[in-house]
Amino acid sequence: MNEELYIVFENYLTNQLSEKDKIDFENQLQNDASIREKFRIYQNWTNYLENKFDSKTIDFKKNLETISKSNFTENKKSETKVISFKPYYFAIAASIVLVIGTWFMMQNSMPNYNDYNQHEEAYFTERGDVIESLKLAQDAFNATNYSEAITNFEIVLKSHKRPEIEFYYAISLLEVDKFTESEAIFSNLKSGTSIYKDKSTWYLALSNLKQKKYEETKEFLKQIPEDAEDYAKAEKLLDELD
């Protein structure tokens, strides 16, 4: 039963199995392709949650571990199962799976950063002398090679600090999840008078959306004026968050 397997998987990943059960389970992984595939999916799923969601996810996993340690006993007679349920614990495991499914449905129903991160291409007008690093940063940004873009933007910004360069540098930082550095630049531009003022507000909203800080996202979206280029997108995103 899948519910029982989830508990076994969690016990194995958290090193809660006895040495004998651990060996038995590893033998199952080697000999049963179906269990091996289910374990691979479960392991990928738990890694995804730990990397993408907040501390509530970790608390949920801890609760799962507590249930598994307190409610399951060894079954020495069965050759196909490592640990067996007491009958009334099937309901507990089933509820765990239901919560997992509901969790994913709720998360998948929320808007995603990748639905909105369509950036305008960078194009920097040459002013007199050709700045090689700026051209490299521009080309790397347009090719979505954001790490390389960051390296070259930082070289340029040492001597050529302009709002348009800072703006695309901040987007690059956002794309590689350097939220603190990115938001500091966007906040500075937002409080300024350049043409990137309203766009920076939009990107502050996107930064929070990427971090799944939905209330903060809405606060920034509400600050975008009606005459701003990104107003329609901001309203659409607000509707999706409500």
C-alpha positions in Angstrom: 0.0 0.0 0.0 1.4 3.4 -1.0 0.6 5.0 2.4 2.7 2.4 4.2 5.6 2.8 1.7 5.7 6.6 2.3 6.4 6.0 6.0 9.0 3.4 5.2 10.6 5.8 2.8 10.7 8.6 5.4 12.1 6.2 8.0 14.9 5.2 5.6 15.7 8.8 4.6 15.8 9.9 8.3 17.8 6.9 9.4 15.1 5.5 11.6 15.1 1.9 10.4 16.9 -0.8 12.3 20.0 -2.2 10.6 18.1 -5.4 9.5 15.1 -3.4 8.2 17.5 -1.1 6.4 19.1 -4.0 4.6 15.8 -5.6 3.8 14.5 -2.3 2.3 17.7 -1.8 0.3 17.2 -5.3 -1.1 13.7 -4.4 -2.1 15.0 -1.3 -3.9 17.4 -3.5 -5.9 14.8 -6.2 -6.7 11.6 -4.4 -7.1 11.5 -1.8 -9.9 8.1 -0.5 -8.8 9.2 0.3 -5.3 12.5 1.7 -6.6 10.6 4.1 -8.8 8.2 5.2 -6.1 11.1 5.8 -3.7 12.9 7.9 -6.4 9.7 10.1 -6.8 9.3 10.4 -3.0 12.9 11.4 -2.5 12.7 14.0 -5.3 9.4 15.3 -3.8 10.9 15.7 -0.3 14.0 17.5 -1.7 11.7 19.8 -3.6 9.7 20.7 -0.6 12.7 21.4 1.6 14.3 23.6 -1.1 11.1 25.5 -2.1 8.8 26.0 0.8 9.0 27.5 4.2 9.4 26.2 7.7 5.9 24.8 7.8 7.0 22.2 5.4 9.8 21.1 7.7 7.3 20.9 10.5 5.0 18.8 8.4 7.9 16.3 7.7 8.8 16.2 11.4 5.2 15.3 12.2 5.3 12.6 9.6 8.5 11.2 11.2 6.8 11.3 14.7 3.8 9.4 13.4 6.0 6.8 11.7 8.2 6.2 14.8 5.3 5.9 17.3 2.7 4.0 15.3 4.5 1.3 13.3 6.0 -2.1 14.2 8.2 -4.6 12.5 6.6 -7.3 10.5 8.9 -10.3 10.3 6.5 -12.6 8.5 6.0 -10.5 5.3 8.5 -10.7 2.6 7.2 -7.7 0.7 6.9 -5.2 3.5 9.5 -3.8 5.8 7.1 -2.3 8.4 3.4 -3.0 9.0 0.5 -0.9 10.2 -1.7 -1.6 13.1 -5.2 -1.6 11.4 -6.4 1.8 12.6 -3.2 3.5 11.4 -4.2 3.0 7.8 -6.6 6.0 8.3 -3.7 8.1 9.6 -1.5 7.3 6.6 -4.3 7.9 4.2 -4.9 11.3 5.8 -1.2 12.1 5.4 -1.4 11.4 1.7 -4.6 13.5 1.4 -2.9 16.4 3.1 0.1 16.0 0.7 -2.2 16.0 -2.3 -4.2 19.0 -1.0 -0.9 20.9 -0.3 0.2 20.5 -3.9 -3.1 21.5 -5.3 -3.0 24.7 -3.3 0.5 25.5 -4.2 -0.1 24.8 -7.9 -3.1 27.0 -7.9 -1.0 30.1 -7.0 0.6 32.2 -9.6 4.3 31.4 -10.3 7.2 33.7 -10.8 8.1 32.0 -14.1 4.7 33.1 -15.5 5.8 36.7 -15.2 9.6 37.0 -15.6 9.5 38.0 -19.2 12.2 40.6 -19.2 12.8 43.2 -21.8 16.1 42.7 -23.6 19.0 44.9 -22.5 20.3 47.4 -25.0 22.8 49.9 -23.8 23.7 52.8 -26.1 27.4 53.3 -26.4 28.5 56.6 -25.0 31.8 57.6 -26.7 34.2 54.8 -25.7 33.0 51.2 -26.1 32.7 49.5 -22.8 33.6 45.9 -23.5 32.3 44.5 -20.2 29.0 46.3 -20.7 28.6 44.6 -24.1 29.4 41.3 -22.5 26.9 41.9 -19.8 24.2 42.9 -22.3 24.8 39.8 -24.4 24.9 37.5 -21.4 21.6 38.9 -20.0 19.8 38.6 -23.3 21.0 35.0 -23.5 19.7 34.4 -20.0 23.2 33.7 -18.7 22.6 35.7 -15.6 25.7 34.6 -13.6 28.0 35.8 -16.4 25.9 39.0 -16.8 26.4 39.7 -13.0 30.1 39.4 -13.3 30.3 41.9 -16.1 27.7 44.3 -14.7 29.8 44.5 -11.5 32.9 45.4 -13.5 31.0 48.2 -15.3 29.3 49.6 -12.2 32.6 50.3 -10.6 33.0 53.2 -13.0 29.7 53.6 -14.9 26.8 53.7 -12.4 23.7 54.4 -14.3 20.0 53.5 -13.5 19.6 51.3 -16.6 22.7 49.3 -15.8 21.7 48.9 -12.2 18.2 47.8 -13.2 19.4 45.0 -15.4 22.0 44.0 -12.8 19.2 43.8 -10.2 17.1 41.5 -12.5 20.1 39.3 -13.0 20.6 39.0 -9.2 16.9 38.2 -8.8 17.2 35.4 -11.4 19.9 33.7 -9.4 18.0 34.2 -6.1 20.2 36.9 -4.6 17.1 38.5 -3.2 18.6 40.9 -0.6 21.1 42.4 -3.1 18.5 42.6 -5.8 15.8 44.2 -3.7 18.2 46.8 -2.3 18.9 48.1 -5.8 15.2 48.0 -6.8 14.2 49.8 -3.7 16.8 52.5 -4.4 15.5 52.9 -8.0 11.9 52.9 -6.8 12.6 55.9 -4.5 14.4 57.8 -7.4 13.1 59.7 -10.4 14.4 57.6 -13.3 12.2 55.8 -15.8 12.9 52.6 -13.9 11.0 53.8 -10.8 7.7 52.0 -11.5 9.4 49.0 -13.1 11.4 48.6 -10.0 8.2 48.4 -7.9 6.9 45.7 -10.3 10.1 43.7 -9.8 10.0 44.1 -6.0 6.6 42.4 -6.3 8.1 39.7 -8.5 10.9 39.1 -6.1 8.4 38.5 -3.3 6.3 36.3 -5.6 9.4 34.2 -6.3 9.9 33.8 -2.6 6.2 32.9 -2.2 5.6 36.0 0.0 2.2 36.6 -1.3 1.0 39.3 1.0 4.2 41.4 0.4 3.7 40.8 -3.3 0.3 42.3 -3.2 1.5 45.3 -1.2 4.0 46.2 -3.9 1.5 45.6 -6.7 -0.9 48.0 -5.2 1.7 50.7 -5.3 2.0 50.6 -9.2 0.2 53.6 -10.7 -2.4 53.3 -13.4 -0.2 55.0 -16.0 2.7 52.6 -15.4 3.7 50.2 -18.2 3.2 47.2 -15.9 -0.1 48.2 -14.4 -2.2 45.7 -16.4 0.1 42.8 -15.4 0.0 44.0 -11.8 -3.8 44.0 -11.8 -3.9 40.5 -13.4 -1.4 39.2 -10.8 -3.4 40.8 -8.0 -6.6 39.0 -9.2 -4.7 35.7 -9.2 -3.5 36.2 -5.7 -6.9 37.1 -4.3 
